[in-house]
């Protein structure tokens, strides 16, 4: 029984470490050429379907930086990888790069 208790946390840690690169990939801006970027209109339509009123989309260093208003009227600033449209963890990811 003691082995089971020791192995279970070790297995969970190993699984988390193996999954970490998958999560990290979506938290970066694209390094692909602009020709590979998804159209801004695709992102805008996606966000509109989620209830956001998009005011502006800027392209900066492989990210789309979105300025929008949510359903509650609150300002939203979020960034997306321009190639995959995966949300980036840092809303200012493309700034200064």
The first five atom37 places (N, CA, C, CB, O) and aatype in JSON, in Angstrom:
{
  "aatype": [20, 20, 20, 20, 20, 20, 20, 20, 20, 20, 20, 20, 20, 20, 20, 20, 20, 20, 20, 20, 20, 20, 20, 20, 20, 20, 20, 20, 20, 20, 20, 20, 20, 20, 20, 20, 20, 20, 20, 20, 20, 20, 20, 20, 20, 20, 20, 20, 20, 20, 20, 20, 20, 20, 20, 20, 20, 20, 20, 20, 20, 20, 20, 20, 20, 20, 20, 20, 20, 20, 20, 20, 20, 20, 20, 20, 20, 20, 20, 20, 20, 20, 20, 20, 20, 20, 20, 20, 20, 20, 20, 20, 20, 20, 20, 20, 20],
  "atom_mask": [
    [1, 1, 1, 1, 1],
    [1, 1, 1, 1, 1],
    [1, 1, 1, 1, 1],
    [1, 1, 1, 1, 1],
    [1, 1, 1, 1, 1],
    [1, 1, 1, 1, 1],
    [1, 1, 1, 1, 1],
    [1, 1, 1, 1, 1],
    [1, 1, 1, 1, 1],
    [1, 1, 1, 1, 1],
    [1, 1, 1, 1, 1],
    [1, 1, 1, 1, 1],
    [1, 1, 1, 1, 1],
    [1, 1, 1, 1, 1],
    [1, 1, 1, 1, 1],
    [1, 1, 1, 1, 1],
    [1, 1, 1, 1, 1],
    [1, 1, 1, 1, 1],
    [1, 1, 1, 1, 1],
    [1, 1, 1, 1, 1],
    [1, 1, 1, 1, 1],
    [1, 1, 1, 1, 1],
    [1, 1, 1, 1, 1],
    [1, 1, 1, 1, 1],
    [1, 1, 1, 1, 1],
    [1, 1, 1, 1, 1],
    [1, 1, 1, 1, 1],
    [1, 1, 1, 1, 1],
    [1, 1, 1, 1, 1],
    [1, 1, 1, 1, 1],
    [1, 1, 1, 1, 1],
    [1, 1, 1, 1, 1],
    [1, 1, 1, 1, 1],
    [1, 1, 1, 1, 1],
    [1, 1, 1, 1, 1],
    [1, 1, 1, 1, 1],
    [1, 1, 1, 1, 1],
    [1, 1, 1, 1, 1],
    [1, 1, 1, 1, 1],
    [1, 1, 1, 1, 1],
    [1, 1, 1, 1, 1],
    [1, 1, 1, 1, 1],
    [1, 1, 1, 1, 1],
    [1, 1, 1, 1, 1],
    [1, 1, 1, 1, 1],
    [1, 1, 1, 1, 1],
    [1, 1, 1, 1, 1],
    [1, 1, 1, 1, 1],
    [1, 1, 1, 1, 1],
    [1, 1, 1, 1, 1],
    [1, 1, 1, 1, 1],
    [1, 1, 1, 1, 1],
    [1, 1, 1, 1, 1],
    [1, 1, 1, 1, 1],
    [1, 1, 1, 1, 1],
    [1, 1, 1, 1, 1],
    [1, 1, 1, 1, 1],
    [1, 1, 1, 1, 1],
    [1, 1, 1, 1, 1],
    [1, 1, 1, 1, 1],
    [1, 1, 1, 1, 1],
    [1, 1, 1, 1, 1],
    [1, 1, 1, 1, 1],
    [1, 1, 1, 1, 1],
    [1, 1, 1, 1, 1],
    [1, 1, 1, 1, 1],
    [1, 1, 1, 1, 1],
    [1, 1, 1, 1, 1],
    [1, 1, 1, 1, 1],
    [1, 1, 1, 1, 1],
    [1, 1, 1, 1, 1],
    [1, 1, 1, 1, 1],
    [1, 1, 1, 1, 1],
    [1, 1, 1, 1, 1],
    [1, 1, 1, 1, 1],
    [1, 1, 1, 1, 1],
    [1, 1, 1, 1, 1],
    [1, 1, 1, 1, 1],
    [1, 1, 1, 1, 1],
    [1, 1, 1, 1, 1],
    [1, 1, 1, 1, 1],
    [1, 1, 1, 1, 1],
    [1, 1, 1, 1, 1],
    [1, 1, 1, 1, 1],
    [1, 1, 1, 1, 1],
    [1, 1, 1, 1, 1],
    [1, 1, 1, 1, 1],
    [1, 1, 1, 1, 1],
    [1, 1, 1, 1, 1],
    [1, 1, 1, 1, 1],
    [1, 1, 1, 1, 1],
    [1, 1, 1, 1, 1],
    [1, 1, 1, 1, 1],
    [1, 1, 1, 1, 1],
    [1, 1, 1, 1, 1],
    [1, 1, 1, 1, 1],
    [1, 1, 1, 1, 1]
  ],
  "atom_positions": [
    [[0.83, -1.18, 0.0], [0.0, 0.0, 0.0], [0.87, 1.25, 0.0], [-0.94, 0.0, 1.2], [0.53, 2.23, -0.66]],
    [[1.98, 1.23, 0.73], [2.86, 2.38, 0.78], [3.41, 2.72, -0.61], [4.02, 2.12, 1.76], [3.53, 3.89, -0.96]],
    [[3.72, 1.71, -1.39], [4.24, 1.95, -2.74], [3.2, 2.66, -3.61], [4.64, 0.62, -3.4], [3.55, 3.54, -4.4]],
    [[1.96, 2.3, -3.45], [0.89, 2.93, -4.22], [0.79, 4.42, -3.88], [-0.45, 2.23, -3.95], [0.62, 5.25, -4.76]],
    [[0.91, 4.73, -2.62], [0.82, 6.12, -2.2], [2.0, 6.94, -2.69], [0.73, 6.21, -0.7], [1.86, 8.12, -3.0]],
    [[3.17, 6.31, -2.77], [4.36, 7.01, -3.24], [4.33, 7.13, -4.76], [5.64, 6.27, -2.79], [4.73, 8.17, -5.3]],
    [[3.88, 6.11, -5.45], [3.88, 6.13, -6.92], [2.8, 7.04, -7.49], [3.68, 4.72, -7.44], [3.01, 7.64, -8.54]],
    [[1.67, 7.15, -6.85], [0.59, 7.98, -7.37], [1.01, 9.44, -7.51], [-0.63, 7.88, -6.48], [0.8, 10.01, -8.58]],
    [[1.61, 10.07, -6.48], [2.06, 11.46, -6.65], [3.17, 11.57, -7.69], [2.54, 12.02, -5.32], [3.23, 12.56, -8.43]],
    [[4.05, 10.58, -7.75], [5.14, 10.61, -8.73], [4.58, 10.53, -10.14], [6.13, 9.45, -8.48], [5.06, 11.22, -11.04]],
    [[3.57, 9.7, -10.34], [2.94, 9.58, -11.66], [2.25, 10.89, -12.04], [1.94, 8.42, -11.67], [2.34, 11.32, -13.19]],
    [[1.56, 11.5, -11.1], [0.88, 12.77, -11.36], [1.88, 13.86, -11.74], [0.07, 13.21, -10.14], [1.62, 14.65, -12.65]],
    [[3.01, 13.89, -11.06], [4.04, 14.88, -11.37], [4.61, 14.64, -12.77], [5.17, 14.82, -10.32], [4.8, 15.59, -13.53]],
    [[4.87, 13.38, -13.1], [5.4, 13.06, -14.43], [4.4, 13.45, -15.52], [5.73, 11.56, -14.53], [4.79, 14.0, -16.55]],
    [[3.12, 13.18, -15.29], [2.1, 13.54, -16.27], [2.03, 15.06, -16.44], [0.72, 13.0, -15.84], [1.88, 15.54, -17.56]],
    [[2.14, 15.79, -15.35], [2.1, 17.26, -15.43], [3.3, 17.79, -16.19], [2.06, 17.87, -14.02], [3.17, 18.73, -16.98]],
    [[4.47, 17.21, -15.97], [5.68, 17.66, -16.67], [5.6, 17.36, -18.16], [6.92, 17.0, -16.07], [6.07, 18.15, -18.98]],
    [[5.02, 16.23, -18.52], [4.88, 15.9, -19.94], [3.86, 16.79, -20.62], [4.48, 14.43, -20.1], [4.01, 17.1, -21.8]],
    [[2.84, 17.21, -19.9], [1.81, 18.07, -20.48], [2.25, 19.52, -20.55], [0.53, 17.95, -19.68], [1.69, 20.28, -21.34]],
    [[3.2, 19.94, -19.76], [3.63, 21.34, -19.7], [4.02, 21.92, -21.05], [4.79, 21.47, -18.75], [3.62, 23.04, -21.35]],
    [[4.78, 21.21, -21.9], [5.11, 21.81, -23.2], [3.88, 22.11, -24.05], [6.02, 20.89, -23.96], [3.88, 23.08, -24.8]],
    [[2.83, 21.31, -23.94], [1.62, 21.57, -24.71], [0.97, 22.88, -24.27], [0.62, 20.41, -24.56], [0.48, 23.65, -25.1]],
    [[0.98, 23.13, -22.97], [0.41, 24.38, -22.48], [1.3, 25.56, -22.82], [0.19, 24.31, -20.97], [0.8, 26.63, -23.13]],
    [[2.6, 25.38, -22.76], [3.54, 26.47, -23.03], [3.45, 26.94, -24.48], [4.97, 26.04, -22.7], [3.64, 28.12, -24.76]],
    [[3.17, 26.01, -25.39], [3.13, 26.37, -26.81], [2.07, 27.42, -27.11], [2.87, 25.13, -27.65], [2.26, 28.26, -27.98]],
    [[0.96, 27.37, -26.39], [-0.11, 28.32, -26.67], [0.11, 29.67, -25.99], [-1.44, 27.74, -26.25], [-0.66, 30.61, -26.19]],
    [[1.16, 29.77, -25.18], [1.37, 31.02, -24.45], [2.44, 31.89, -25.12], [1.77, 30.73, -23.01], [3.01, 32.77, -24.47]],
    [[2.7, 31.65, -26.39], [3.7, 32.42, -27.11], [3.13, 32.94, -28.42], [4.96, 31.58, -27.37], [2.21, 32.36, -29.0]],
    [[3.69, 34.04, -28.87], [3.31, 34.57, -30.18], [3.92, 33.71, -31.27], [3.77, 36.05, -30.32], [4.89, 32.99, -31.03]],
    [[3.37, 33.79, -32.45], [3.85, 33.01, -33.59], [5.18, 33.55, -34.1], [2.82, 33.02, -34.71], [5.44, 34.75, -34.04]],
    [[6.0, 32.65, -34.59], [7.24, 33.05, -35.26], [7.14, 32.79, -36.76], [8.44, 32.29, -34.66], [8.11, 32.98, -37.49]],
    [[5.97, 32.37, -37.21], [5.75, 32.08, -38.63], [5.63, 33.38, -39.42], [4.48, 31.22, -38.83], [5.34, 34.43, -38.85]],
    [[5.87, 33.32, -40.73], [5.68, 34.51, -41.57], [4.21, 34.91, -41.6], [6.19, 34.26, -43.01], [3.33, 34.08, -41.39]],
    [[3.94, 36.18, -41.87], [2.57, 36.71, -41.85], [1.64, 35.96, -42.8], [2.59, 38.19, -42.22], [0.43, 35.92, -42.57]],
    [[2.17, 35.38, -43.85], [1.35, 34.63, -44.8], [0.68, 33.42, -44.13], [2.21, 34.16, -45.98], [-0.33, 32.93, -44.62]],
    [[1.22, 32.96, -43.03], [0.66, 31.81, -42.31], [-0.35, 32.22, -41.23], [1.78, 31.0, -41.67], [-0.99, 31.36, -40.63]],
    [[-0.51, 33.51, -40.98], [-1.43, 33.99, -39.95], [-2.87, 33.73, -40.35], [-1.22, 35.5, -39.68], [-3.21, 33.77, -41.54]],
    [[-3.71, 33.45, -39.38], [-5.15, 33.34, -39.6], [-5.68, 34.75, -39.86], [-5.87, 32.67, -38.36], [-5.12, 35.72, -39.36]],
    [[-6.75, 34.87, -40.63], [-7.33, 36.2, -40.88], [-7.88, 36.81, -39.58], [-8.45, 36.1, -41.93], [-8.45, 36.11, -38.74]],
    [[-7.71, 38.12, -39.44], [-8.26, 38.82, -38.27], [-9.77, 38.63, -38.19], [-7.91, 40.32, -38.33], [-10.33, 38.53, -37.1]],
    [[-10.42, 38.57, -39.34], [-11.88, 38.41, -39.38], [-12.31, 37.1, -38.71], [-12.38, 38.45, -40.83], [-13.37, 37.04, -38.09]],
    [[-11.51, 36.06, -38.84], [-11.82, 34.78, -38.2], [-11.81, 34.93, -36.68], [-10.81, 33.69, -38.63], [-12.7, 34.44, -35.99]],
    [[-10.79, 35.61, -36.17], [-10.69, 35.84, -34.73], [-11.84, 36.72, -34.25], [-9.34, 36.5, -34.37], [-12.46, 36.45, -33.22]],
    [[-12.13, 37.77, -35.01], [-13.21, 38.68, -34.63], [-14.55, 37.94, -34.56], [-13.3, 39.85, -35.65], [-15.33, 38.15, -33.63]],
    [[-14.82, 37.08, -35.53], [-16.07, 36.3, -35.53], [-16.12, 35.35, -34.34], [-16.2, 35.51, -36.85], [-17.16, 35.18, -33.71]],
    [[-15.0, 34.74, -34.03], [-14.92, 33.83, -32.88], [-15.23, 34.57, -31.58], [-13.51, 33.18, -32.79], [-16.01, 34.09, -30.76]],
    [[-14.63, 35.73, -31.42], [-14.84, 36.51, -30.19], [-16.26, 37.05, -30.1], [-13.84, 37.65, -30.13], [-16.84, 37.12, -29.02]],
    [[-16.82, 37.43, -31.24], [-18.2, 37.92, -31.26], [-19.15, 36.82, -30.83], [-18.59, 38.44, -32.68], [-20.12, 37.07, -30.1]],
    [[-18.88, 35.58, -31.27], [-19.74, 34.45, -30.88], [-19.63, 34.16, -29.38], [-19.37, 33.2, -31.68], [-20.53, 33.54, -28.8]],
    [[-18.54, 34.61, -28.76], [-18.35, 34.44, -27.32], [-18.91, 35.62, -26.53], [-16.87, 34.25, -27.01], [-18.79, 35.67, -25.3]],
    [[-19.51, 36.57, -27.23], [-20.16, 37.69, -26.56], [-19.3, 38.93, -26.38], [-20.63, 37.26, -25.25], [-19.67, 39.82, -25.62]],
    [[-18.16, 38.99, -27.05], [-17.3, 40.17, -26.95], [-17.59, 41.13, -28.11], [-15.82, 39.77, -26.95], [-17.82, 40.71, -29.24]],
    [[-17.57, 42.43, -27.81], [-17.71, 43.47, -28.81], [-16.3, 43.98, -29.11], [-18.67, 44.64, -28.33], [-15.75, 44.78, -28.35]],
    [[-15.71, 43.52, -30.2], [-14.32, 43.84, -30.54], [-14.24, 45.28, -31.03], [-13.77, 42.88, -31.61], [-14.94, 45.67, -31.96]],
    [[-13.38, 46.05, -30.39], [-13.17, 47.45, -30.76], [-11.96, 47.6, -31.68], [-12.99, 48.31, -29.5], [-11.99, 48.4, -32.61]],
    [[-10.9, 46.82, -31.41], [-9.67, 46.97, -32.19], [-8.85, 45.69, -32.09], [-8.84, 48.19, -31.69], [-8.83, 45.04, -31.05]],
    [[-8.19, 45.34, -33.19], [-7.23, 44.23, -33.2], [-5.93, 44.77, -33.78], [-7.77, 43.0, -34.03], [-5.91, 45.3, -34.89]],
    [[-4.85, 44.63, -33.03], [-3.52, 45.04, -33.49], [-2.68, 43.78, -33.71], [-2.82, 46.0, -32.46], [-2.81, 42.8, -32.97]],
    [[-1.83, 43.82, -34.72], [-0.9, 42.74, -34.97], [0.48, 43.19, -34.5], [-0.88, 42.33, -36.48], [1.01, 44.18, -34.98]],
    [[1.04, 42.44, -33.55], [2.35, 42.8, -33.0], [3.17, 41.55, -32.74], [2.21, 43.62, -31.71], [2.79, 40.71, -31.93]],
    [[4.28, 41.43, -33.42], [5.25, 40.36, -33.17], [4.62, 38.97, -33.12], [5.98, 40.62, -31.88], [4.91, 38.2, -32.2]],
    [[3.78, 38.64, -34.07], [3.2, 37.31, -34.15], [1.97, 37.1, -33.28], [4.22, 36.32, -33.78], [1.49, 35.97, -33.16]],
    [[1.47, 38.16, -32.68], [0.25, 38.07, -31.86], [-0.79, 39.05, -32.36], [0.56, 38.33, -30.38], [-0.46, 40.11, -32.89]],
    [[-2.05, 38.68, -32.18], [-3.14, 39.61, -32.36], [-3.5, 40.1, -30.96], [-4.39, 38.96, -33.09], [-3.86, 39.31, -30.09]],
    [[-3.39, 41.4, -30.74], [-3.79, 41.98, -29.46], [-5.18, 42.57, -29.65], [-2.78, 43.07, -28.98], [-5.4, 43.43, -30.5]],
    [[-6.12, 42.1, -28.84], [-7.53, 42.45, -28.99], [-7.98, 43.36, -27.86], [-8.39, 41.18, -29.04], [-7.71, 43.1, -26.68]],
    [[-8.66, 44.42, -28.25], [-9.29, 45.33, -27.3], [-10.79, 45.19, -27.53], [-8.8, 46.83, -27.47], [-11.27, 45.43, -28.64]],
    [[-11.52, 44.81, -26.49], [-12.94, 44.54, -26.65], [-13.7, 44.91, -25.38], [-13.17, 43.06, -26.99], [-13.12, 45.29, -24.37]],
    [[-15.01, 44.8, -25.48], [-15.91, 45.02, -24.35], [-16.69, 43.72, -24.15], [-16.88, 46.25, -24.6], [-17.25, 43.17, -25.1]],
    [[-16.73, 43.22, -22.9], [-17.45, 41.98, -22.64], [-18.94, 42.25, -22.4], [-16.84, 41.24, -21.44], [-19.38, 43.39, -22.44]],
    [[-19.69, 41.19, -22.14], [-21.15, 41.3, -21.95], [-21.52, 42.21, -20.8], [-21.74, 39.92, -21.72], [-22.59, 42.83, -20.81]],
    [[-20.65, 42.3, -19.8], [-20.93, 43.13, -18.62], [-20.5, 44.58, -18.83], [-20.22, 42.56, -17.4], [-20.65, 45.4, -17.92]],
    [[-19.96, 44.91, -20.01], [-19.52, 46.27, -20.3], [-18.1, 46.56, -19.84], [-20.44, 47.24, -19.67], [-17.68, 47.72, -19.84]],
    [[-17.36, 45.52, -19.44], [-15.99, 45.68, -18.95], [-15.0, 45.61, -20.12], [-15.66, 44.6, -17.91], [-15.15, 44.79, -21.02]],
    [[-13.98, 46.48, -20.09], [-12.94, 46.44, -21.11], [-12.11, 45.18, -20.97], [-12.04, 47.69, -21.01], [-11.77, 44.75, -19.87]],
    [[-11.78, 44.59, -22.11], [-11.0, 43.36, -22.16], [-9.81, 43.58, -23.08], [-11.88, 42.16, -22.65], [-9.96, 44.11, -24.18]],
    [[-8.62, 43.18, -22.64], [-7.41, 43.23, -23.44], [-6.8, 41.84, -23.4], [-6.39, 44.33, -22.92], [-6.37, 41.38, -22.34]],
    [[-6.78, 41.16, -24.53], [-6.29, 39.78, -24.58], [-5.5, 39.58, -25.87], [-7.47, 38.77, -24.49], [-5.76, 40.24, -26.88]],
    [[-4.53, 38.67, -25.83], [-3.69, 38.4, -27.0], [-3.87, 36.97, -27.47], [-2.21, 38.67, -26.68], [-4.15, 36.06, -26.69]],
    [[-3.71, 36.79, -28.78], [-3.84, 35.47, -29.4], [-2.66, 35.25, -30.35], [-5.19, 35.34, -30.15], [-2.2, 36.18, -31.0]],
    [[-2.19, 34.01, -30.42], [-1.18, 33.63, -31.39], [-1.81, 33.83, -32.77], [-0.68, 32.13, -31.18], [-2.87, 33.27, -33.04]],
    [[-1.17, 34.62, -33.62], [-1.76, 34.98, -34.92], [-1.85, 33.81, -35.88], [-0.94, 36.09, -35.55], [-2.65, 33.84, -36.82]],
    [[-1.05, 32.79, -35.68], [-1.06, 31.62, -36.56], [-2.12, 30.6, -36.14], [0.31, 30.97, -36.58], [-2.82, 30.04, -36.98]],
    [[-2.23, 30.36, -34.83], [-3.12, 29.31, -34.33], [-4.41, 29.84, -33.71], [-2.39, 28.48, -33.32], [-5.36, 29.09, -33.52]],
    [[-4.43, 31.13, -33.39], [-5.52, 31.79, -32.67], [-5.7, 31.25, -31.25], [-6.81, 31.63, -33.44], [-6.77, 31.4, -30.65]],
    [[-4.65, 30.62, -30.72], [-4.67, 30.18, -29.33], [-4.43, 31.39, -28.44], [-3.6, 29.06, -29.06], [-3.58, 32.23, -28.74]],
    [[-5.18, 31.48, -27.35], [-5.02, 32.62, -26.45], [-3.65, 32.55, -25.78], [-6.14, 32.64, -25.38], [-3.19, 31.49, -25.36]],
    [[-3.02, 33.7, -25.69], [-1.71, 33.84, -25.06], [-1.93, 34.31, -23.63], [-0.8, 34.83, -25.86], [-2.78, 35.16, -23.38]],
    [[-1.15, 33.75, -22.71], [-1.38, 34.05, -21.3], [-1.1, 35.51, -20.94], [-0.51, 33.16, -20.45], [-1.71, 36.05, -20.01]],
    [[-0.2, 36.16, -21.67], [0.14, 37.56, -21.4], [-0.52, 38.45, -22.46], [1.69, 37.78, -21.38], [-0.19, 38.35, -23.64]],
    [[-1.43, 39.3, -22.04], [-2.15, 40.16, -22.99], [-1.23, 41.13, -23.72], [-3.22, 40.95, -22.26], [-1.59, 41.63, -24.78]],
    [[-0.06, 41.4, -23.18], [0.91, 42.31, -23.82], [2.04, 41.53, -24.47], [1.47, 43.3, -22.8], [3.15, 42.06, -24.61]],
    [[1.8, 40.29, -24.86], [2.84, 39.4, -25.36], [3.6, 39.96, -26.56], [2.24, 38.08, -25.73], [4.82, 39.77, -26.65]],
    [[2.94, 40.63, -27.46], [3.59, 41.12, -28.66], [4.27, 42.46, -28.49], [2.61, 41.22, -29.74], [5.0, 42.89, -29.38]],
    [[4.05, 43.12, -27.36], [4.62, 44.44, -27.13], [6.14, 44.4, -27.01], [4.02, 45.05, -25.86], [6.7, 43.56, -26.31]],
    [[6.78, 45.29, -27.69], [8.21, 45.48, -27.55], [9.07, 44.38, -28.11], [8.54, 45.65, -26.16], [10.27, 44.37, -27.87]],
    [[8.5, 43.45, -28.84], [9.3, 42.37, -29.44], [9.69, 42.72, -30.84], [8.54, 41.04, -29.42], [10.36, 41.93, -31.51]]
  ]
}
